[in-house]
Amino acid sequence: MARLSIDEYISWRMPEKDISIRILSGDVVVLTISPNGIDAHAQYLNVGEEKEVKSHQWFTIETMGYESRVEVYPSGIEYKIADENWKPMPLKA
């Protein structure tokens, strides 16, 4: 379980296996997924909602309020963590 606050969020990372993310309590969160490191889409999740992230897709989660509790399972999954300032970037024309 992760506790997200105004100052704490789940940074961009890529799971080695499929995972599920469920909002346990607190405020709405925004989950952003990038399937390829170029395109990204964001969606809001409320308490009780669950979303799957496929293996080898980048994702990040942050609360839209004061605090949220998030469960990521299965636990014990390895992640590739992006560099601190990395984010998906569109290809240049």
C-alpha positions, 0 to 999 in steps of 0.5 A: 500500500502507498500513501500519496500526499501533496508532497508524495507521489509514485514517480514514473516507472515501468513494471516487469509484469502486469499490475492492478492499481486500486484506490483504497481511501482518500481523495481522487488520484490521477493515473497517467499511463504511457504505453511507449514512452511517447504517448500518454493518457491520464485518467481520474480514479475514485475510491474503490476503482481499479485499473490494470497497467500492462507490463512494460508500460510507464505509469505515474500516480498522484493525488488530486487532493490532500491524501490518498491510499493506493494498493498496487498488486501483486506486490514484490514486482520489480520496476524500472524507475525513470530518471527524475525529470523524465516524462513521455515526450512526443516525437519531433517532426 
